[in-house]
């Protein structure tokens, strides 16, 4: 076997590995993007729930003020 054939074989093996590593990196990046999107969706859901909880607490506080006729500060 001549040196040029050995170098060609080594180059093709290295090239194949580079392509494979590129494919793996691309798949992992997609998985990270999917995970980040899911985390963002969950965070937005938690924010919506907290907003609703704050609104409910304000309504309950207003009702309690009315029931007990306690003067209260204006909401911000």
N, C-alpha and C positions, 0 to 999 in steps of 0.2 A: 504494500500500500504506500502510495506516495504521500509526502507531507501535505500537499494541497488537498488531498482527499481527507486526511485527518483533520486539517484545519476547517474544512467545509463541514464535516460531521460535528465538530465541537461548536462551530458557529450556529449550526441549525439547532443543536440541543439548547444552547444559551438563548437563541432567539425564541424557541418554543417556550422556554421557562419565563422569559420576559412577557410574552403574550399571556401566558397562564396567570402570572402574577398581576398583570393589568386587569384581567377579567375578575380575579378574586377581589382586587382593590375596588373595582367598580361595584361589585355586588355588596361588599361591606359598606361602601359609601351610601348605597341605596338603603340598606338596612338602617344605617345611622339616620338618614333623612326620614325614614318611616318612623323611627323611634322618636325623633325630635318633633315630628308632626303630631304624634299621639300625645306626647307630653304637653305640647301647646294646646291641643284640644282639651285635655284634662284640666289644664290650668284655667282655660277660659270657662269651663264648666264650673270649676270651684269658684271663680270670680263671680259668675252669675248667681250661684247659690248664696254666696256671702252677701251680694247686693240685695237679694231677696230677703235674706235673714235680717239685714239691717233695716230694710223697709218694714218688715213685720214687727220688729222691736219698736220702731218709731210709732207704728199704729197702735201697738199694745200700750205704749207709754201715754199716747194721747187719750186712749180710752180710760186708762187709770186716772189720769188727771181729771177727766170729766166725771168719773165715778166719785172720786174723793174731793173734787173741787179744789185742787191744790194749784196755786199759781205756779206757772213754770216759765222757764226761759224760752225765748224763741229759738227754733231750730236754725242751724246755720244754712 
